[in-house]
Amino acid sequence: MTPVRTPPPTDRPQLGLRERKKIKTRRAIRGATYALIEEQGYDATTIEQIAERAEVSPSTVFRYFPVKEDIVLTDEYGPMLLEELRARPADEPWPDSLRYVMRRAVGLGADEEPEITRLRSRLMAEVPAVRSRMMESMSVTGRQLASSVAARTGRAEDGLEVRVYTMSLIGGLAEVSQYWAENGFRDDPRELVDRALDVVEHGLTRENP
């Protein structure tokens, strides 16, 4: 997933100068990182090189991204998508709300910056350090999602059922990304999300012989 380009709705307050500068810096660091990885590979790319290419100090890179893997894994889509999930109509069936938001989660990146989205998915599939960091970050994302799941289902946010369900969703998205990369990006990622959600919603059925 890559940074959102669409302008914020007019009924929301505009970002202040400080916040806009933060976003600009984060994007500069990401852009420098992706360019260097394309040129010389992930392992050969250092924080010092990223800082020089982004025209910031190494300490600035670390302030925004504690480890190099975070530059690849983090994005600005998460908060927006969680907000969209909370904003879905209260009478909309929960599986429909979830499917809409998760399809957008993969669709935005694939549509906005397909080359970067493919690179990120490939790194998740091929680089053990990136994959390991992804597993660590999944628990944070799962806790963020749990509040929306609890609100829509009437269950306790810290209950076992909500925790299992949210981590199943987050893990499913991670597997969609990895599967997409491992199979040459030939599938529409939205269709892969639909398949993953079908498994979460209905369980794994036996294929016809």
N, C-alpha and C positions, 0 to 999 in steps of 0.2 A: 504494500500500500504506500502511496506517495502523497505529498502535500496537496491539499484541496486548493483549486484555483478559482472556484466560483465565489462571487462576492457574497458577503453576509446579508441576510434579509434586512430590509430597511427598518423593520420594527425592533432591531437589536442595536445596542450602542456600538459605535465604531471603536475599533481598537485604538488605544493611545499610542503616542510616538514610541515610548519605551517598549511596549509589547510588539509593535511592528518591527522594531530593530531586532528584537529577540528572534522573531520568526525569520527575518532576513538572514541573520547570522546562522541559525540552524540550517536553513536551506543552502547557504553557501558552503557550510561544512559537509553536508550530505552530497552536494554536487561535486565538490572536490574529491570526496572519498570515492564516489562511483566512477569518476573519470580516471582516477589513479588505479583503481581495481581493474578497469577495462584495459589499461595500458600495461600493467605489470603484475596483476594478480593480487589476491587478497593478502596472502602472507607477507609479500614484499612491501606492502603499503604500510607506512609508519605514521604515527600521530604527528611527528614533526613534518613529514611531507604533506599531510593533510592540512596542517596549520598554515604552511607556507603557501599552498595552492589557494586556500580560502582567504588568505591575507588576514589571519588572526594569530594569536599566540597559542602555543600548545596548552597553556593553562586554560584558555578560553574553550578549547575543544573539550578538555576534561570537565569543565564546568557544565557544559551542555550534555556531554555524553561521557559518563564515568569510565566506560571501556569501549574499545573500538567496535565491538560487536553491536553495541547499542546504536551506533550510527546507521547500521544496516536495518536494525529491527524496529526502531521507534518511528512514529509518524504522527501527524496531526489529525488523522481520521478518527482515532478512538473516541475522544470526547464528543465529537460531532455525531458519531453513529449512536453512542449511548443516549445522547440527547434526543435523537430522532426516534429511538426505540421508546423512550418515555413519552414522546409526543404523539405516538400512534393512537388512533381512536380507541377509546375505552371498550367499545363494543366489538372491535375487530378481534376475531379469533386469535389467540396467542400464537399458534404456529404460523399464521399468515403474517403477523407483525414481525416475527423473528426472521422468517424467510425473506421478507422485503429488505430488512436492514442488513442481513448477512450477504445477500446478493449485492447490495450497494457497497459493502465493505470490500469485496473483491472487484466489483465492476468499476469503481472510481479509479483505482490504480491502473487497471488494465486499459481503460479508455483514455485517461489523462496522460500517462507516461508509460506506455507499454514496455519500452526497452528497459527502463529502470525496474519496473515491476518484475520482469523476467529475470533480470540480474539478481534481484533480491531473493527471489524464489530459488534460483540456482545456487546461490550461496548457502541458503538454509539447507538445501539438499546435499551439498558437497563439502561444506566446511564444518568439521566437528565443533569448533569453538562457537560458531554462530548458532548451530543447532542446540548446543548445550545452554547457551545464554537464552535462547528462545524458550526452552523448557522452564528456566527460572522465571522469566517474565510472564509466562502464562498464568501463574498463580495470582499475580497482581491484576492482570486483566480479568481473570475470573472473579475476583472480589468486586471489581468495579461493575461487572455485569450482574452480579448476584442481587444488587439492590433493585434493578429493573425487573429481574425475574421474580423476585419476592413480591414486588408491588403488583405485578400482573397475575400472579398465581395465588396470592393470599397466604403464602408460606413464610416461615421465618427465614430471614436473610442468611443466618448462620447455621441453618438446619442442614442435616446431612443430605437430604434430597436435593435442595437447591445447590449445594456445593458440588454434588456429583453431576447434576444436570449442566451447570454452567461450565465446569471443566470439560465435560463431554463436548460442548459446543466449541470451546476454545481449542481443544485438542483436534476437533474435526476440521476447523479452519486451518490449523497448522498442517494437517495431513493433506488437505486439499492443495495447499501451496506446494508441498513436497511432491505429491503425485503429479501435479501439473508440470513441474520441472523435470521429473524423472521420465516423463513420457513426451518430451520434446515440445511442450506447450501446444500440443495439437488440439486439445479440448477447449471449449468455452468454459472459463472458470466459474461462470454463473451456473452452468449445468452441473459442474462438479459439486458446487454448494448444494444444489437441489438434491443430488444423490446422497450427499453426506447427511443432510437434514432428514431425508427419508429414513435413513438407518437409525438416527437418533429418535425419530418420532415413532417408527413402526418396528424397530428391531431388525435383526439380520435374518432374512428368510432364505430358504434353500433355493438355489437356482434350478430351473427346469433342466432335466438331463438332456 
